[in-house]
Amino acid sequence: MTQVGTATNPVRIAIIGSGPSGFYAAEHYLKQTDIAVKVDMYDRLPTPHGLVRGGVAPDHAKIKSVTKVYDRIATNPNFRFFGNVEMGRDITLDELKAHYHQIIYATGAQTDRRMGIPGEDLAGSHAATEFVGWYNAHPDYRELTFDLSQERVAVIGNGNVAMDVARILASSHDELVGTDIADYALDALDNSSVKEIYVLGRRGPAQAAFTNPEIKELGELALADVIVPDADSTLDPLSEADLAASGDKVSRTNVETLKKYTARGATGKPRRIIMRFLLSPVELIGTDRIEAIKLVKNELYQAEDGSLRPRATDQVEVIPVGLVFRSIGYKGVALPGVPFDNKAGVIPNKQGRVFDPTTNEIRTGEYVTGWIKRGPSGVIGTNKPDSVETVNMAIEDLRAGHINTPNHDNVIALLDKRSVDYVTYDDWLRIDAAEQERGAAVNRPRLKFSRIEEMMNVVRETKSVTDPAMD
């Protein structure tokens, strides 16, 4: 048999997930000059790009422009995209192993971490991931509703997602109409009664996870003042010493920005974003729905490893709110037949090689990259070195002969036999063009489709025009 990785017997790769980590993995494989590679990428949605499409805030168009890089990668003749194909539903792990020498899981972190407090399931309590998916027209969240008739909202968390949620809630029509926010979300936000948004962090201002641009953006909103009480922008002695010793410029700039908001105070805008620190939620209060949030005041202490951590005091505060968004972290979702660490929310691995804790062995031909590998950390670009590490491990294994031994090479025949309505990258470009055309008609960059059937109709209609055999 011809050696795997030659022109007549290329190494066949399946990448499950089409977000940044998946595309960077594909790119690194396809860059190899001494190995012939065929890459097939799968996504359960008809649309690629993962959180760049479904998670990045609509008013962050510059960040979304990274998809041009992914479009370029997709033009490689040795790359194929199979959208609207879900592992477990449309193709099993065993079938993937029967068709591919190596499989890379790049499914990201699709769900959120819960607070685990009384009242968390009351009406009006939501994951930030749900709200973000909803305003980004993600099909999973299209049918959700949020009671924006409430005047007071709490956002639990101090990361960039919490900043996005607060900013979108406080934005004006003019600030959103020029974005690709879902049309139904724009309508709902236009009719919102929200006046006060509390952003609550369990640690201090110097430990906040948001980055400089995100906290500065809040202060540029047309209709919202950012209110930071003096006590909340003042550093405790431990934080002051830690910041001085670490020289962390991002944290220092965050603190300086918060102090500017304290000094500026209210300027009479109709909405207020109130930043509070060293507070942890202990209960959501209400009968049928949320009426208030109960918080415990924290203090920082220095742990044995030198880090500053929060611990509860006996001081309690109650803030009346009617809507709560928790934004305390993402976590991955298990894939059928693949080892999974429920606590960490990741696939167990060693430098990207999937590891099975029950057998204490590396799983041949299975790899992982991105958030499902390391947890939800870093920015989009962080996924590139992460994916390179994983693919390098896979290539090392390929050279050593540690690969799957597939006995089929025609996955399309399998999908066709099952009548799987898969979407190619050209099909996606048709959906993309249709969204932009819809947007141009109303002077917006695009009007996203939010239902899978709408997307599939575009694909079918454009195919019937270009392929008479479909009539």
Phi, psi and omega per residue, in radians:
M1 nan 2.450 3.141
T2 -1.101 2.496 3.138
Q3 -1.052 2.424 3.122
V4 -1.206 2.335 3.130
G5 1.844 0.093 3.079
T6 -1.702 2.973 -3.091
A7 -1.047 -0.610 -3.123
T8 -1.508 -0.247 3.119
N9 -2.488 1.176 -3.077
P10 -1.132 2.657 3.043
V11 -1.270 2.239 -3.084
R12 -1.767 2.187 -3.042
I13 -2.041 2.345 2.976
A14 -1.943 2.210 3.052
I15 -1.949 2.127 -3.106
I16 -1.726 1.847 -3.068
G17 2.041 2.432 -3.032
S18 -2.180 0.529 3.042
G19 -1.469 -2.962 -3.112
P20 -0.926 -0.802 -3.083
S21 -1.113 -0.650 3.109
G22 -1.135 -0.767 -3.140
F23 -1.194 -0.670 3.116
Y24 -1.173 -0.592 3.064
A25 -1.139 -0.786 3.110
A26 -1.039 -0.776 -3.126
E27 -1.027 -0.785 -3.086
H28 -1.188 -0.660 3.051
Y29 -1.060 -0.857 -3.020
L30 -1.236 -0.272 3.100
K31 -1.382 -0.255 -3.085
Q32 -1.120 2.285 -3.090
T33 -1.704 -0.322 -3.078
D34 -1.863 0.100 3.132
I35 -2.298 2.273 3.036
A36 -1.442 2.211 -3.003
V37 -2.259 2.474 2.950
K38 -2.169 2.151 -3.088
V39 -1.985 2.180 2.998
D40 -1.975 2.203 -3.134
M41 -1.911 2.344 -3.118
Y42 -2.036 2.525 2.994
D43 -2.518 2.506 -3.132
R44 -1.273 -0.340 3.079
L45 -1.687 2.746 3.055
P46 -1.209 -0.312 -3.065
T47 -1.790 2.397 3.062
P48 -1.524 -3.092 2.970
H49 1.576 -0.007 2.971
G50 0.938 -2.281 -3.064
L51 -1.217 -0.260 3.066
V52 -1.110 -0.665 3.076
R53 -1.491 -0.768 -2.978
G54 -1.727 -0.080 -3.067
G55 -2.215 -0.653 3.133
V56 -1.122 2.359 -3.081
A57 -1.052 2.511 -3.091
P58 -1.072 -0.450 3.135
D59 -1.533 0.209 3.079
H60 -1.961 1.025 -3.062
A61 -1.079 -0.581 -3.114
K62 -1.091 -0.695 3.123
I63 -1.153 -0.687 -3.118
K64 -1.149 -0.370 -3.080
S65 -1.133 -0.175 3.084
V66 -1.076 -0.317 -3.137
T67 -1.108 -0.355 3.074
K68 -1.091 -0.603 3.083
V69 -1.122 -0.749 -3.120
Y70 -1.190 -0.634 3.080
D71 -1.065 -0.687 3.129
R72 -1.141 -0.765 3.115
I73 -1.025 -0.679 -3.077
A74 -1.211 -0.264 3.123
T75 -1.368 -0.204 3.133
N76 -1.054 2.261 -3.095
P77 -1.099 -0.278 3.129
N78 -1.683 0.262 3.129
F79 -2.038 2.396 3.015
R80 -2.345 2.569 3.102
F81 -2.022 2.333 3.050
F82 -2.143 1.582 3.095
G83 -1.488 2.864 -3.119
N84 1.096 0.513 3.115
V85 -2.198 2.058 -3.080
E86 -1.890 2.259 3.069
M87 -1.117 2.291 -3.102
G88 1.728 -0.700 3.129
R89 -1.576 -0.842 -3.035
D90 -1.847 -0.455 3.122
I91 -2.612 2.324 -3.071
T92 -1.586 2.914 3.086
L93 -1.066 -0.756 3.128
D94 -1.066 -0.654 3.115
E95 -1.217 -0.634 3.057
L96 -1.087 -0.762 3.128
K97 -1.128 -0.513 3.132
A98 -1.330 -0.247 -3.102
H99 -1.981 -0.322 -3.007
Y100 -2.289 2.532 3.073
H101 -1.291 -0.596 -3.111
Q102 -2.469 2.540 3.134
I103 -2.197 2.297 3.074
I104 -2.041 2.177 3.081
Y105 -1.582 2.132 -3.103
A106 -2.381 0.857 -2.972
T107 -1.563 -0.011 3.044
G108 1.240 -2.808 3.135
A109 -2.084 1.740 -2.907
Q110 -1.599 -0.170 -3.118
T111 -2.251 -3.120 -3.034
D112 -2.026 2.860 3.036
R113 -1.543 2.435 3.131
R114 -1.578 2.778 3.139
M115 -1.392 -0.524 -3.139
G116 1.222 0.729 -3.126
I117 -2.174 2.758 3.089
P118 -1.012 2.447 3.093
G119 1.523 0.003 -3.057
E120 -1.119 -0.406 -3.120
D121 -1.699 0.152 3.066
L122 -1.134 2.672 3.026
A123 -1.027 2.396 -3.107
G124 1.727 -0.092 3.090
S125 -1.767 2.162 -3.055
H126 -2.402 2.729 2.929
A127 -1.413 2.461 3.058
A128 -1.024 -0.584 3.133
T129 -1.029 -0.598 3.130
E130 -1.187 -0.779 -3.127
F131 -1.153 -0.758 3.137
V132 -1.093 -0.802 3.107
G133 -1.095 -0.663 -3.141
W134 -1.112 -0.878 -3.087
Y135 -1.316 -0.227 3.075
N136 -1.695 0.168 3.066
A137 1.149 0.523 3.078
H138 -1.260 2.241 -3.077
P139 -0.980 -0.537 -3.133
D140 -1.113 -0.439 -2.995
Y141 -2.044 0.086 -3.044
R142 -0.983 -0.668 -3.002
E143 -1.577 0.029 3.133
L144 -1.246 2.705 3.034
T145 -2.247 2.553 3.129
F146 -2.211 2.289 -3.045
D147 -1.383 1.459 -3.117
L148 -1.434 0.182 2.997
S149 -1.373 -0.198 3.101
Q150 -1.261 2.472 -3.121
E151 -1.571 -0.412 -3.064
R152 -2.171 2.270 -3.053
V153 -2.242 2.533 3.007
A154 -2.036 2.346 3.020
V155 -1.988 2.053 -3.082
I156 -1.648 1.990 3.136
G157 2.366 2.769 -3.091
N158 -2.281 0.475 3.084
G159 -1.682 -3.081 -3.116
N160 -1.171 -0.506 3.095
V161 -1.157 -0.706 3.079
A162 -1.065 -0.692 3.096
M163 -1.110 -0.728 3.117
D164 -1.043 -0.819 -3.106
V165 -1.068 -0.822 3.139
A166 -1.086 -0.757 -3.090
R167 -1.155 -0.780 -3.139
I168 -1.103 -0.723 3.115
L169 -1.082 -0.544 -3.047
A170 -1.707 -0.063 -3.055
S171 -1.321 2.680 3.083
S172 -1.514 2.932 3.081
H173 -1.004 -0.799 -3.089
D174 -1.111 -0.526 3.135
E175 -1.326 -0.344 -3.090
L176 -1.894 -0.437 -3.011
V177 -1.139 -0.447 3.131
G178 -1.525 0.193 -3.133
T179 -1.915 -3.105 3.102
D180 -1.724 0.450 3.069
I181 -0.992 2.549 3.132
A182 -0.981 2.443 -3.083
D183 -1.078 -0.698 3.139
Y184 -1.189 -0.542 3.102
A185 -1.239 -0.700 3.099
L186 -1.067 -0.756 3.111
D187 -1.068 -0.793 -3.120
A188 -1.124 -0.725 -3.129
L189 -1.221 -0.567 3.076
D190 -1.079 -0.525 -3.113
N191 -1.779 0.252 -3.099
S192 -1.217 2.527 3.056
S193 -1.777 0.074 -3.064
V194 -1.088 2.226 3.137
K195 -2.080 -0.564 -3.119
E196 -2.235 2.263 3.137
I197 -2.147 1.958 3.088
Y198 -1.571 2.161 3.045
V199 -1.847 2.021 -2.931
L200 -2.024 2.147 3.126
G201 -2.010 2.487 -3.095
R202 -1.410 -0.344 3.098
R203 -1.869 -2.997 -3.086
G204 -1.528 3.066 -3.110
P205 -1.080 -0.540 -3.130
A206 -1.302 -0.296 -3.133
Q207 -1.772 0.018 -3.094
A208 -1.025 2.481 -3.063
A209 -1.549 -0.180 3.131
F210 -1.189 2.751 -3.128
T211 -1.752 2.934 -3.027
N212 -0.991 -0.832 -3.115
P213 -1.057 -0.663 -3.066
E214 -1.170 -0.719 -3.137
I215 -1.298 -0.548 3.113
K216 -1.228 -0.625 3.141
E217 -1.007 -0.632 -3.115
L218 -1.015 -0.630 -3.099
G219 -1.340 -0.073 -3.117
E220 -1.804 0.033 -3.104
L221 -1.222 2.455 -3.059
A222 -1.201 -0.603 -2.983
L223 -1.935 0.089 -3.025
A224 -2.302 2.321 2.945
D225 -1.552 2.543 3.004
V226 -1.768 2.077 -3.094
I227 -1.897 2.116 3.069
V228 -2.197 1.810 3.116
P229 -0.948 2.563 -3.086
D230 -0.922 -0.726 -3.113
A231 -1.115 -0.426 -3.094
D232 -1.556 -0.290 3.076
S233 -1.792 -0.053 3.122
T234 -1.552 2.216 -3.112
L235 -1.395 2.477 3.003
D236 -1.317 2.832 -3.087
P237 -0.984 -0.664 -3.134
L238 -1.130 -0.749 3.132
S239 -1.162 -0.714 3.129
E240 -1.051 -0.804 -3.131
A241 -1.168 -0.718 -3.120
D242 -1.143 -0.705 3.141
L243 -1.177 -0.699 3.118
A244 -1.129 -0.697 -3.094
A245 -1.290 -0.651 -3.055
S246 -1.412 -0.500 -3.083
G247 1.139 0.443 -3.105
D248 -1.204 1.834 -3.053
K249 -1.215 -0.609 3.141
V250 -1.116 -0.846 -3.140
S251 -1.137 -0.689 3.128
R252 -1.087 -0.770 3.132
T253 -1.150 -0.682 3.072
N254 -1.002 -0.818 -3.122
V255 -1.104 -0.742 3.129
E256 -1.090 -0.704 3.115
T257 -1.118 -0.755 3.120
L258 -1.090 -0.682 3.116
K259 -1.138 -0.615 3.082
K260 -1.118 -0.696 3.093
Y261 -1.132 -0.671 3.097
T262 -1.052 -0.798 -3.108
A263 -1.172 -0.627 -3.090
R264 -1.288 -0.726 3.134
G265 1.145 -2.813 -3.115
A266 -1.355 2.443 3.114
T267 -2.041 0.136 3.082
G268 1.675 0.157 3.089
K269 -1.238 2.679 -3.010
P270 -1.250 -0.317 3.134
R271 -2.090 2.717 -3.136
R272 -2.347 2.294 2.981
I273 -1.824 2.007 -3.034
I274 -1.859 1.995 -3.101
M275 -1.617 2.130 3.116
R276 -2.211 2.563 -3.078
F277 -2.251 2.927 3.128
L278 0.972 0.772 3.111
L279 -2.349 2.323 3.075
S280 -2.116 2.337 3.091
P281 -1.223 2.375 3.085
V282 -2.078 -0.282 3.110
E283 -2.881 2.450 2.922
L284 -1.726 2.125 -2.985
I285 -1.738 2.367 3.082
G286 2.877 2.888 3.121
T287 -1.638 -1.192 3.105
D288 -1.721 -0.473 3.135
R289 -2.548 2.978 -3.098
I290 -1.145 2.321 3.054
E291 -2.079 -0.402 -3.126
A292 -2.858 2.876 3.061
I293 -2.143 2.281 3.130
K294 -1.710 2.248 -3.049
L295 -2.171 2.584 3.012
V296 -1.900 2.419 3.116
K297 -1.351 2.329 3.127
N298 -1.804 2.838 2.935
E299 -2.285 2.683 3.141
L300 -1.617 2.531 3.025
Y301 -2.393 2.777 -3.130
Q302 -1.620 2.062 3.137
A303 -1.328 2.996 -3.110
E304 -1.059 -0.527 3.134
D305 -1.458 0.059 3.095
G306 1.615 -0.197 -3.133
S307 -1.323 2.712 3.097
L308 -1.670 2.202 -3.089
R309 -2.226 2.651 3.141
P310 -1.521 2.551 2.968
R311 -2.423 2.613 -3.041
A312 -1.258 2.510 2.960
T313 -1.796 -2.982 3.101
D314 -1.664 0.155 3.129
Q315 -1.525 2.311 -3.101
V316 -2.177 2.549 3.122
E317 -2.383 2.478 3.096
V318 -2.103 2.218 3.128
I319 -2.052 2.151 3.095
P320 -1.190 2.112 3.064
V321 -2.515 2.707 3.118
G322 -1.974 -0.055 -3.076
L323 -2.587 2.345 -3.129
V324 -2.318 2.302 3.029
F325 -2.035 2.100 3.090
R326 -1.596 2.287 3.141
S327 -2.381 1.152 -3.029
I328 -1.965 0.317 3.045
G329 2.286 2.607 3.043
Y330 -1.662 2.821 2.979
K331 -2.574 2.698 -3.104
G332 -1.357 2.951 3.122
V333 -2.063 2.402 -3.118
A334 -1.119 2.538 3.047
L335 -1.812 2.535 -3.094
P336 -1.009 2.139 3.062
G337 1.465 0.006 -3.096
V338 -1.887 2.356 3.106
P339 -0.953 2.589 -3.103
F340 -2.612 2.390 3.067
D341 -1.703 1.765 -3.065
N342 -1.090 -0.638 -3.091
K343 -1.190 -0.825 -3.119
A344 -1.443 -0.344 -3.124
G345 1.257 0.546 -3.131
V346 -2.342 2.906 2.990
I347 -1.492 2.137 -3.122
P348 -1.014 2.371 -3.079
N349 -2.747 2.837 3.026
K350 -2.174 1.808 -3.087
Q351 0.957 0.572 3.098
G352 1.765 -0.281 3.051
R353 -1.390 2.195 -3.125
V354 -1.136 2.311 -3.059
F355 -2.096 2.328 3.132
D356 -1.788 1.871 -3.100
P357 -1.109 -0.421 -3.106
T358 -1.292 -0.515 3.120
T359 -1.875 -0.186 -3.105
N360 1.102 0.573 -3.088
E361 -2.279 2.679 2.995
I362 -1.294 2.414 3.118
R363 -1.530 2.072 -3.102
T364 -1.045 2.266 3.018
G365 1.333 0.163 -3.133
E366 -2.116 2.313 -3.053
Y367 -2.415 2.952 -3.088
V368 -2.558 2.557 3.134
T369 -2.582 2.779 3.093
G370 1.427 -2.681 -3.058
W371 -1.121 -0.534 3.130
I372 -1.275 -0.200 3.084
K373 -1.642 -0.842 -2.981
R374 -1.990 -0.120 -3.006
G375 1.644 2.933 -3.036
P376 -1.371 1.519 -3.139
S377 -2.439 2.678 3.071
G378 1.469 -3.117 3.130
V379 -1.836 -3.092 -3.085
I380 -0.957 -0.791 -3.099
G381 -1.124 -0.402 3.126
T382 -1.055 -0.446 -3.103
N383 -1.253 -0.325 -3.088
K384 -1.186 -0.991 3.094
P385 -1.077 -0.556 3.093
D386 -1.068 -0.809 -3.134
S387 -1.204 -0.662 3.107
V388 -1.058 -0.751 3.108
E389 -1.019 -0.828 -3.117
T390 -1.087 -0.832 -3.102
V391 -1.144 -0.637 3.086
N392 -1.072 -0.679 3.075
M393 -1.111 -0.722 -3.128
A394 -1.132 -0.709 3.127
I395 -1.177 -0.677 3.076
E396 -1.032 -0.768 3.118
D397 -1.162 -0.660 3.110
L398 -1.039 -0.808 -3.127
R399 -1.118 -0.524 -3.138
A400 -1.515 -0.050 3.126
G401 1.438 0.217 -3.140
H402 -1.602 1.354 -3.085
I403 -2.408 2.898 2.993
N404 -1.170 2.790 3.083
T405 -2.081 1.366 -3.085
P406 -1.152 2.590 3.114
N407 -2.048 0.168 3.066
H408 -2.333 2.569 3.106
D409 -2.238 0.119 -3.092
N410 -2.088 1.436 -3.108
V411 -1.222 -0.466 3.129
I412 -1.087 -0.655 3.108
A413 -1.074 -0.692 3.114
L414 -1.130 -0.811 -3.115
L415 -1.150 -0.704 3.123
D416 -1.137 -0.687 3.129
K417 -1.053 -0.590 -3.140
R418 -1.553 -0.001 -3.085
S419 1.018 0.684 3.084
V420 -1.343 2.161 -3.090
D421 -1.496 1.291 -3.042
Y422 -1.427 2.735 -3.087
V423 -1.981 2.201 3.071
T424 -1.480 3.037 3.110
Y425 -1.195 -0.601 3.051
D426 -1.100 -0.666 3.061
D427 -1.060 -0.767 3.117
W428 -1.050 -0.704 3.139
L429 -1.115 -0.513 3.052
R430 -1.202 -0.740 3.078
I431 -1.074 -0.779 -3.141
D432 -1.021 -0.817 -3.136
A433 -1.124 -0.689 3.136
A434 -1.135 -0.700 3.104
E435 -1.102 -0.740 3.139
Q436 -1.181 -0.643 3.101
E437 -1.122 -0.756 3.090
R438 -1.072 -0.692 3.139
G439 -1.173 -0.744 -3.118
A440 -1.032 -0.564 -3.123
A441 -1.143 -0.411 -3.141
V442 -2.116 0.391 3.068
N443 1.058 0.718 3.058
R444 -2.228 2.740 -3.077
P445 -1.077 -0.606 3.055
R446 -2.913 2.732 2.952
L447 -2.034 1.864 -3.062
K448 -1.210 2.522 2.896
F449 -1.369 2.406 -3.094
S450 -2.008 0.000 3.109
R451 -2.175 2.413 -3.092
I452 -1.040 -0.697 -3.110
E453 -1.082 -0.634 3.089
E454 -1.075 -0.762 3.138
M455 -1.120 -0.773 -3.106
M456 -1.158 -0.570 3.088
N457 -1.108 -0.697 3.097
V458 -1.060 -0.793 -3.136
V459 -1.066 -0.808 -3.107
R460 -1.134 -0.735 -3.109
E461 -1.141 -0.772 -3.113
T462 -1.231 -0.586 3.097
K463 -1.187 -0.657 -3.117
S464 -1.178 -0.494 3.108
V465 -1.294 -0.722 -3.063
T466 -1.524 -0.334 -3.092
D467 -2.182 1.691 -3.101
P468 -1.006 -0.433 -3.118
A469 -1.122 -0.298 -3.123
M470 -1.458 -0.233 -3.115
D471 -1.248 nan nan
